[in-house]
Amino acid sequence: MAKPLLTGQEREAVEAISKLVYCNPFTPERITLERQVLGEAFRPFDVVWHSQVDLAGSNPNVPGIQKAAEELAAELRARLAMAKKAVAAEELDLYRDLVFYHLFSRCQLPFYDAIHGRDGEGAQASFGFYRDFVAGLEHFLDLPAFRDSPQDPAHLFACFFQIRRAFNFTFRSIVGGSPPAARLREQVWQSIFTHDLRRYQQSLYRALGDVSTLVTGPSGTGKELVARAIGYSRYIPFDPANLRFRESWAKSFYPLNLSALSPTLIESELFGHVRGSFTGAVAERTGWLEVCPPLGTVFLDEIGEIEPAIQVKLLRVLETRSFQRLGDTKPRRFEGKVVAATNRDLAREMQAGRFRADLYYRLCSDILVTPSLRERIAAAPEELSNLVLFLARRTVGDELAAVVAREVEGWIRENLGPGYPWPGNVRELAQCVNNVLIRREYRPASPGTAGVRERLAEEILAADLSSEEVLRRYCTLVYARTGSYEEAGRRLGLDRRTVKAKVDAALLAELRGF
């Protein structure tokens, strides 16, 4: 009969640490697990982990968990070395996960330095601390109980570095503490690892490059930032012989804005061309699909803008992984990952015959939706303050950020009001910060009533509005048309005072073209 390795209290802590190894760090589950590990030593803090908090010390509970893991790993290793009887397989698995957490903790700072290396070539640096990592792995797992299940140190090291990159780029790219921003970080993590990190580590890391990701959402909501976070976080094998990773994550992302190019240039940028293939092709060109390494990512921004003929060629790439340069017949291979983005309603585009359904169904294996700024502020009004401060820091640095942020917020409060819809999203907010910094004012562009009415129709058809939001929009629309609370109330079957209370001042200004 197997002898218990863990006491009751130890088991609870080790089980929680085991789950921490594989959990999505941007979910509330992490808070529950940290509390289980630390007990009364747990320090409550904001459950939404986001970049308004300094990365180096963002979670006050991490040092305590790392210390607990280190002490437990040392104690359990000593017990295993002295064990005379077999230990249950379940407890051995828990111990292995505990060791992984401990070793990952020891690697975090060197990994961070590699990501943010001074030479800008962090991915090409020599990872000499791999030797210490292997020594630690052998110390904890070179025991009789694990002889039949040896670990691959290079693969484990590669997984750890991928996790560190994924956290760094997801954490830093998606700013804000609102629930919609938190959900987006959670979904980006799933796009990188799926919902099951353990299964990903075991086998799925080989397969996800073949899965395309489609990022949708309004303009100015950070779709390219999401794509970069995914692209920079792909699995890259480690070569223990020369202590380097086989490819550079820093040179693995190839963005192409399709809406900014003519059809011929899109094909040239994507597929490449041979000399003389079209007017102006005076030399050969290698396209992104050919330049992109097997572990790289091609980002196709505004995928909804491309013509049907190019859609057919792109579909062939996704289905067969082969393509040809313009003017050439030689087949070439594309082995990277495709991330595409659009602000268009592709369901409507397919219905209108402007976007191929077969291409859409090759792209939609993994879909992410970036929330509008309006959604984020509605879910958490303090989100506006967080983002203004973040944008001010990015523009003027830490010294003046707080002062500039107060000026910007004051101007927004007095001139736009809390109901301003921010049609340009975070991109517009960034320009608002810059305008107030330079001119002490910001004047939004007037989209005209046709654009506003089209947006209202789209919002209602999306079926995402609450009954209160629908009522406010409709009351505002009817009042804008009639110019009278009495008449609007008569048409709506509501008291004039109710109509007046429901009118959205910012929407009314848009409808009137102010």
C-alpha positions as CSV (number, residue, x, y, z in Angstrom):
1,M,0.0,0.0,0.0
2,A,1.3,3.5,-1.0
3,K,2.4,5.7,1.9
4,P,0.9,9.2,2.0
5,L,3.5,11.9,1.1
6,L,1.5,14.9,2.2
7,T,-0.3,15.9,5.4
8,G,-3.8,17.3,5.1
9,Q,-2.8,20.9,5.3
10,E,0.1,20.4,2.9
11,R,-2.1,18.7,0.4
12,E,-4.5,21.6,0.3
13,A,-1.6,24.0,-0.4
14,V,0.1,21.8,-3.0
15,E,-3.2,21.1,-4.8
16,A,-3.8,24.8,-5.1
17,I,-0.2,25.4,-6.4
18,S,-0.7,22.6,-8.9
19,K,-3.8,24.3,-10.2
20,L,-1.9,27.7,-10.3
21,V,0.7,26.2,-12.6
22,Y,-2.0,25.5,-15.3
23,C,-4.7,28.2,-14.6
24,N,-5.4,31.2,-16.7
25,P,-3.7,34.1,-14.7
26,F,-6.3,36.6,-15.8
27,T,-9.3,34.8,-14.3
28,P,-10.7,35.1,-10.8
29,E,-9.8,31.4,-10.2
30,R,-6.2,32.6,-9.5
31,I,-7.4,34.7,-6.5
32,T,-9.2,31.7,-5.0
33,L,-6.1,29.5,-5.4
34,E,-3.7,32.0,-3.9
35,R,-6.0,32.3,-0.9
36,Q,-5.9,28.5,-0.5
37,V,-2.1,28.5,-0.5
38,L,-1.6,31.4,1.9
39,G,-4.6,31.1,4.2
40,E,-4.5,34.0,6.7
41,A,-1.4,35.5,5.0
42,F,-3.3,36.2,1.9
43,R,-3.5,39.9,1.0
44,P,-6.6,41.0,-0.8
45,F,-6.1,43.2,-3.8
46,D,-7.8,44.2,-7.1
47,V,-9.1,41.0,-8.7
48,V,-8.5,42.5,-12.1
49,W,-4.8,42.1,-12.9
50,H,-4.0,44.9,-15.3
51,S,-1.2,47.2,-16.3
52,Q,-2.1,50.2,-14.2
53,V,-0.2,48.4,-11.5
54,D,3.6,48.1,-11.9
55,L,4.5,44.7,-13.3
56,A,7.4,44.0,-11.0
57,G,5.3,44.1,-7.9
58,S,1.8,43.8,-9.1
59,N,0.6,40.9,-7.0
60,P,1.5,41.1,-3.3
61,N,0.8,37.4,-2.8
62,V,3.3,36.1,-5.3
63,P,6.4,36.3,-3.1
64,G,4.6,34.4,-0.3
65,I,3.5,31.7,-2.7
66,Q,7.0,31.4,-4.1
67,K,8.4,31.0,-0.6
68,A,5.8,28.4,0.3
69,A,6.5,26.4,-2.9
70,E,10.2,26.5,-2.3
71,E,9.9,25.2,1.3
72,L,7.4,22.6,0.4
73,A,9.4,21.3,-2.5
74,A,12.5,21.0,-0.3
75,E,10.6,19.2,2.4
76,L,8.8,16.8,0.0
77,R,12.0,16.0,-1.9
78,A,13.7,15.0,1.4
79,R,10.8,12.7,2.2
80,L,10.8,11.1,-1.3
81,A,14.6,10.5,-1.0
82,M,14.0,8.6,2.3
83,A,10.8,6.9,1.3
84,K,10.9,3.1,1.7
85,K,7.5,2.4,0.2
86,A,5.9,3.5,-3.1
87,V,4.1,6.9,-3.1
88,A,0.7,7.2,-4.8
89,A,0.9,8.4,-8.4
90,E,-1.5,11.3,-7.7
91,E,0.8,12.7,-5.0
92,L,3.8,12.3,-7.3
93,D,2.0,14.3,-9.9
94,L,1.2,17.0,-7.3
95,Y,4.9,17.1,-6.3
96,R,6.0,17.4,-9.9
97,D,3.7,20.4,-10.5
98,L,5.0,22.0,-7.2
99,V,8.6,21.6,-8.6
100,F,7.5,23.2,-11.9
101,Y,6.0,26.2,-10.0
102,H,9.2,26.6,-8.0
103,L,11.5,26.3,-11.0
104,F,9.4,28.7,-13.0
105,S,9.6,31.2,-10.2
106,R,13.3,31.0,-10.3
107,C,13.3,31.7,-14.0
108,Q,11.0,34.6,-14.1
109,L,13.5,37.5,-13.6
110,P,16.0,36.1,-16.1
111,F,13.2,35.6,-18.6
112,Y,12.0,39.1,-18.0
113,D,15.5,40.4,-18.7
114,A,15.6,38.4,-21.9
115,I,12.3,39.9,-23.1
116,H,13.4,43.4,-22.3
117,G,17.1,43.0,-23.1
118,R,19.0,46.2,-23.6
119,D,20.3,45.1,-27.0
120,G,16.7,44.7,-28.4
121,E,17.6,41.2,-29.4
122,G,16.4,39.4,-26.2
123,A,15.2,36.4,-28.1
124,Q,18.7,35.9,-29.6
125,A,20.5,36.2,-26.3
126,S,22.3,33.2,-24.8
127,F,20.2,31.6,-22.0
128,G,23.1,30.5,-19.8
129,F,20.8,30.1,-16.8
130,Y,19.3,27.0,-18.6
131,R,22.2,25.1,-16.9
132,D,20.9,26.1,-13.5
133,F,17.4,25.2,-14.5
134,V,18.5,21.7,-15.6
135,A,20.4,21.3,-12.3
136,G,17.3,22.3,-10.3
137,L,15.1,19.9,-12.3
138,E,17.6,17.0,-11.7
139,H,17.8,17.9,-8.0
140,F,14.1,17.6,-7.5
141,L,13.1,14.9,-10.0
142,D,16.2,12.6,-10.3
143,L,14.6,10.2,-7.8
144,P,13.6,6.5,-8.2
145,A,10.0,7.5,-8.2
146,F,10.4,9.4,-11.5
147,R,12.8,7.1,-13.4
148,D,9.9,5.8,-15.6
149,S,8.7,9.3,-16.5
150,P,11.7,11.4,-17.4
151,Q,11.2,15.1,-18.2
152,D,12.4,16.9,-21.3
153,P,14.2,19.9,-19.8
154,A,14.5,21.8,-23.1
155,H,10.7,21.5,-23.8
156,L,9.8,22.5,-20.3
157,F,12.2,25.5,-20.5
158,A,10.5,26.5,-23.8
159,C,7.1,26.3,-22.2
160,F,8.2,28.4,-19.3
161,F,9.5,31.1,-21.6
162,Q,6.4,31.1,-23.6
163,I,4.2,31.5,-20.5
164,R,6.4,34.4,-19.4
165,R,6.1,36.1,-22.8
166,A,2.4,35.5,-23.0
167,F,1.8,37.1,-19.6
168,N,4.1,40.0,-20.4
169,F,2.5,40.9,-23.7
170,T,-1.1,40.2,-22.7
171,F,-0.6,42.2,-19.5
172,R,1.0,45.2,-21.2
173,S,-0.9,45.3,-24.4
174,I,-4.5,45.2,-23.1
175,V,-4.8,48.2,-20.7
176,G,-7.6,48.8,-18.3
177,G,-9.4,47.3,-15.2
178,S,-12.9,47.0,-16.5
179,P,-14.6,43.6,-16.8
180,P,-14.6,43.8,-20.7
181,A,-10.8,44.4,-20.7
182,A,-10.3,41.6,-18.1
183,R,-12.3,39.2,-20.3
184,L,-10.3,40.2,-23.3
185,R,-7.0,39.3,-21.5
186,E,-8.5,36.0,-20.5
187,Q,-9.5,35.2,-24.1
188,V,-6.1,36.2,-25.5
189,W,-4.5,33.7,-23.1
190,Q,-6.9,31.0,-24.3
191,S,-6.0,31.9,-27.9
192,I,-2.4,31.2,-27.1
193,F,-2.7,28.1,-24.9
194,T,-6.4,26.9,-25.3
195,H,-8.4,26.6,-22.1
196,D,-6.3,23.6,-21.0
197,L,-2.6,24.5,-20.5
198,R,-1.7,21.1,-19.3
199,R,-2.9,19.5,-22.5
200,Y,-1.2,22.3,-24.5
201,Q,2.1,21.5,-22.9
202,Q,1.8,17.8,-23.5
203,S,0.9,18.0,-27.3
204,L,-1.1,20.9,-28.5
205,Y,1.9,23.2,-28.8
206,R,2.7,21.5,-32.0
207,A,-0.8,22.1,-33.6
208,L,-2.0,25.6,-32.8
209,G,0.1,27.2,-35.6
210,D,-2.4,25.7,-38.0
211,V,-5.3,27.4,-36.3
212,S,-6.1,30.9,-37.6
213,T,-7.4,33.6,-35.2
214,L,-9.9,36.3,-36.2
215,V,-10.0,39.5,-34.2
216,T,-13.2,41.6,-34.6
217,G,-14.3,44.8,-33.1
218,P,-14.7,48.6,-33.7
219,S,-11.9,50.7,-35.1
220,G,-9.5,52.0,-32.4
221,T,-10.1,49.2,-29.9
222,G,-6.6,47.6,-30.1
223,K,-7.1,44.7,-32.5
224,E,-3.4,44.9,-33.6
225,L,-2.3,44.9,-30.0
226,V,-4.2,41.7,-29.4
227,A,-2.6,40.2,-32.6
228,R,0.9,41.2,-31.5
229,A,0.3,39.6,-28.0
230,I,-0.6,36.3,-29.7
231,G,2.1,36.5,-32.3
232,Y,4.9,37.3,-29.8
233,S,3.7,34.4,-27.5
234,R,4.0,31.4,-29.8
235,Y,5.9,28.3,-28.7
236,I,9.6,28.3,-29.8
237,P,11.8,25.2,-29.2
238,F,15.0,25.7,-27.2
239,D,18.3,24.4,-28.4
240,P,20.3,23.2,-25.4
241,A,23.4,22.7,-27.4
242,N,24.0,26.4,-28.0
243,L,21.7,27.7,-25.2
244,R,19.5,29.7,-27.6
245,F,15.9,29.5,-28.9
246,R,15.6,28.3,-32.5
247,E,13.8,31.4,-33.7
248,S,13.5,35.0,-32.5
249,W,10.1,35.9,-31.0
250,A,11.1,39.6,-31.5
251,K,11.3,39.0,-35.3
252,S,8.2,36.8,-35.7
253,F,5.4,39.2,-36.3
254,Y,4.6,40.5,-39.8
255,P,1.7,43.0,-40.0
256,L,0.0,44.0,-43.2
257,N,-2.8,46.6,-43.4
258,L,-4.8,45.5,-46.4
259,S,-7.0,48.6,-46.6
260,A,-4.0,50.8,-47.3
261,L,-2.9,48.9,-50.4
262,S,-4.2,48.4,-53.9
263,P,-5.1,44.7,-54.9
264,T,-1.8,44.3,-56.8
265,L,0.3,45.6,-53.9
266,I,-1.6,43.4,-51.5
267,E,-0.7,40.3,-53.6
268,S,2.9,41.5,-53.9
269,E,3.2,42.1,-50.1
270,L,1.6,38.7,-49.3
271,F,2.9,36.4,-52.0
272,G,5.8,38.2,-53.4
273,H,6.5,38.7,-57.2
274,V,9.0,38.0,-59.9
275,R,10.5,40.7,-62.0
276,G,8.2,42.0,-64.8
277,S,5.0,40.4,-63.3
278,F,3.3,43.8,-63.4
279,T,4.1,47.4,-64.2
280,G,6.7,48.6,-61.8
281,A,7.9,45.2,-60.8
282,V,11.6,45.9,-61.7
283,A,13.0,43.3,-59.3
284,E,12.0,40.2,-57.4
285,R,10.2,40.6,-54.1
286,T,9.8,38.1,-51.3
287,G,6.3,38.3,-49.7
288,W,5.4,38.1,-46.0
289,L,4.1,34.5,-46.4
290,E,7.6,33.5,-47.6
291,V,9.5,35.7,-45.1
292,C,7.5,34.5,-42.1
293,P,9.3,31.6,-40.3
294,P,7.4,28.4,-39.3
295,L,6.9,29.8,-35.8
296,G,6.1,33.3,-36.9
297,T,2.7,35.1,-37.4
298,V,1.3,37.1,-40.4
299,F,-1.2,39.6,-39.3
300,L,-3.8,40.6,-41.9
301,D,-5.5,43.8,-40.7
302,E,-8.8,44.8,-42.3
303,I,-9.3,41.4,-43.9
304,G,-12.9,42.5,-44.8
305,E,-11.5,44.9,-47.3
306,I,-9.9,42.5,-49.8
307,E,-11.3,41.7,-53.2
308,P,-12.8,38.2,-54.0
309,A,-9.9,37.2,-56.2
310,I,-7.4,37.7,-53.4
311,Q,-9.8,36.0,-51.0
312,V,-9.6,32.9,-53.2
313,K,-5.8,32.9,-53.1
314,L,-5.7,33.4,-49.3
315,L,-8.2,30.5,-48.9
316,R,-5.8,28.3,-50.8
317,V,-3.0,29.2,-48.5
318,L,-5.0,28.4,-45.4
319,E,-6.2,25.1,-46.9
320,T,-3.1,23.8,-48.6
321,R,-0.3,25.9,-47.0
322,S,1.1,26.6,-50.5
323,F,1.2,29.7,-52.7
324,Q,3.0,31.1,-55.7
325,R,4.7,34.5,-56.2
326,L,3.0,36.8,-58.8
327,G,4.2,35.8,-62.2
328,D,5.7,32.5,-61.0
329,T,4.6,28.9,-61.1
330,K,6.9,27.5,-58.5
331,P,4.9,26.4,-55.4
332,R,6.1,27.7,-52.0
333,R,5.2,26.7,-48.5
334,F,3.8,28.9,-45.7
335,E,4.1,27.3,-42.3
336,G,3.4,30.2,-40.0
337,K,0.2,31.3,-38.2
338,V,-2.4,33.7,-39.6
339,V,-4.1,36.3,-37.4
340,A,-6.7,38.4,-39.2
341,A,-8.7,41.4,-38.0
342,T,-11.7,43.4,-39.2
343,N,-14.1,46.1,-38.0
344,R,-16.7,44.9,-40.5
345,D,-19.7,42.7,-39.9
346,L,-18.5,39.7,-41.8
347,A,-21.9,38.0,-41.5
348,R,-23.4,40.9,-43.4
349,E,-20.5,41.0,-45.8
350,M,-21.1,37.3,-46.6
351,Q,-24.8,37.9,-47.1
352,A,-24.1,40.7,-49.5
353,G,-21.7,38.5,-51.4
354,R,-18.6,40.6,-50.6
355,F,-16.8,38.1,-48.4
356,R,-16.5,34.4,-49.1
357,A,-18.1,32.1,-46.6
358,D,-15.5,29.4,-47.1
359,L,-12.7,31.9,-46.2
360,Y,-14.6,33.0,-43.2
361,Y,-15.0,29.4,-42.0
362,R,-11.2,28.9,-42.3
363,L,-10.6,32.1,-40.3
364,C,-13.2,31.6,-37.5
365,S,-11.6,28.6,-35.6
366,D,-10.7,31.1,-32.9
367,I,-12.6,34.5,-32.6
368,L,-11.8,37.4,-30.3
369,V,-14.0,40.5,-30.0
370,T,-12.4,43.7,-28.7
371,P,-14.8,45.8,-26.7
372,S,-15.6,49.4,-27.5
373,L,-14.5,52.1,-25.1
374,R,-18.1,52.9,-24.5
375,E,-18.7,49.3,-23.3
376,R,-15.7,49.5,-21.0
377,I,-16.7,52.8,-19.4
378,A,-20.3,51.6,-19.0
379,A,-19.1,48.5,-17.1
380,A,-16.6,50.5,-15.0
381,P,-16.8,54.3,-15.1
382,E,-13.3,54.6,-13.5
383,E,-11.9,53.0,-16.7
384,L,-11.8,56.4,-18.3
385,S,-9.6,57.7,-15.6
386,N,-7.3,54.7,-15.8
387,L,-6.9,55.0,-19.6
388,V,-6.4,58.8,-19.5
389,L,-3.6,58.3,-16.9
390,F,-2.1,55.5,-19.0
391,L,-2.1,57.6,-22.2
392,A,-0.8,60.7,-20.4
393,R,2.1,58.6,-19.1
394,R,2.9,57.3,-22.5
395,T,3.0,60.9,-23.9
396,V,4.6,63.0,-21.2
397,G,6.2,60.4,-18.8
398,D,5.6,59.8,-15.1
399,E,6.5,63.2,-13.8
400,L,3.7,65.1,-15.6
401,A,1.2,62.3,-16.2
402,A,-1.0,63.0,-13.1
403,V,-1.3,66.7,-13.8
404,V,-2.1,66.2,-17.5
405,A,-4.6,63.5,-16.7
406,R,-6.5,65.8,-14.3
407,E,-6.6,68.5,-17.0
408,V,-7.9,66.1,-19.6
409,E,-10.5,64.6,-17.3
410,G,-11.7,68.0,-16.3
411,W,-12.1,69.1,-19.9
412,I,-14.0,65.9,-20.8
413,R,-16.3,66.3,-17.8
414,E,-17.1,69.9,-18.6
415,N,-17.4,69.7,-22.4
416,L,-18.3,66.2,-23.4
417,G,-20.0,64.8,-20.3
418,P,-20.2,61.3,-19.0
419,G,-22.4,60.1,-21.9
420,Y,-20.1,60.9,-24.7
421,P,-19.9,57.7,-26.9
422,W,-16.3,57.9,-28.0
423,P,-16.9,56.6,-31.5
424,G,-13.2,56.5,-32.2
425,N,-12.6,54.4,-29.0
426,V,-9.2,54.4,-27.3
427,R,-7.6,55.8,-30.4
428,E,-9.8,58.8,-30.2
429,L,-9.2,59.1,-26.4
430,A,-5.4,59.2,-27.1
431,Q,-6.0,62.1,-29.5
432,C,-8.1,63.8,-26.9
433,V,-5.3,63.6,-24.4
434,N,-2.8,65.1,-27.0
435,N,-5.2,67.9,-28.0
436,V,-5.9,69.0,-24.5
437,L,-2.2,68.8,-23.7
438,I,-1.4,71.1,-26.7
439,R,-4.4,73.3,-27.1
440,R,-6.4,72.9,-23.8
441,E,-9.4,71.6,-25.8
442,Y,-10.6,68.7,-28.0
443,R,-13.2,69.0,-30.7
444,P,-14.6,65.7,-31.8
445,A,-15.3,65.2,-35.5
446,S,-19.0,65.4,-36.4
447,P,-19.9,62.1,-38.2
448,G,-23.2,63.5,-39.5
449,T,-26.6,62.1,-38.6
450,A,-26.6,59.4,-41.2
451,G,-23.6,57.7,-39.6
452,V,-25.1,58.1,-36.1
453,R,-28.4,56.5,-37.2
454,E,-26.6,53.7,-38.9
455,R,-24.7,53.0,-35.7
456,L,-27.9,53.0,-33.7
457,A,-29.4,50.5,-36.1
458,E,-26.4,48.3,-35.8
459,E,-26.4,48.5,-32.0
460,I,-30.0,47.4,-31.8
461,L,-29.6,44.6,-34.4
462,A,-26.6,43.3,-32.4
463,A,-29.1,42.5,-29.6
464,D,-26.5,43.5,-26.9
465,L,-28.4,46.5,-25.4
466,S,-30.4,46.4,-22.2
467,S,-34.0,47.6,-22.3
468,E,-33.0,50.8,-20.5
469,E,-30.3,51.5,-23.2
470,V,-32.8,50.8,-26.0
471,L,-35.3,53.2,-24.4
472,R,-32.7,56.0,-23.9
473,R,-31.6,55.7,-27.5
474,Y,-35.1,55.7,-28.9
475,C,-36.3,58.6,-26.8
476,T,-33.3,60.6,-27.9
477,L,-34.0,59.7,-31.6
478,V,-37.7,60.7,-31.4
479,Y,-36.9,63.9,-29.5
480,A,-34.2,64.9,-32.0
481,R,-36.7,64.4,-34.8
482,T,-39.7,66.2,-33.2
483,G,-37.8,68.9,-31.2
484,S,-40.5,68.7,-28.5
485,Y,-40.8,66.7,-25.3
486,E,-44.6,66.8,-25.6
487,E,-44.7,65.5,-29.1
488,A,-42.0,62.9,-28.4
489,G,-44.0,61.7,-25.4
490,R,-47.2,61.5,-27.5
491,R,-45.5,59.4,-30.1
492,L,-43.9,57.1,-27.5
493,G,-46.8,56.9,-25.2
494,L,-44.7,58.3,-22.3
495,D,-45.0,61.3,-20.0
496,R,-42.9,64.3,-21.3
497,R,-40.9,64.3,-18.1
498,T,-40.0,60.7,-18.6
499,V,-38.8,61.5,-22.2
500,K,-36.7,64.4,-20.9
501,A,-35.1,62.2,-18.3
502,K,-34.2,59.6,-20.8
503,V,-32.7,61.8,-23.5
504,D,-28.9,61.2,-23.9
505,A,-27.3,64.6,-24.3
506,A,-24.2,63.4,-26.1
507,L,-26.2,61.2,-28.5
508,L,-28.6,64.2,-29.1
509,A,-25.6,66.3,-30.1
510,E,-24.5,63.7,-32.6
511,L,-27.9,63.4,-34.1
512,R,-28.2,67.2,-34.5
513,G,-24.7,67.2,-36.1
514,F,-23.1,69.4,-33.5
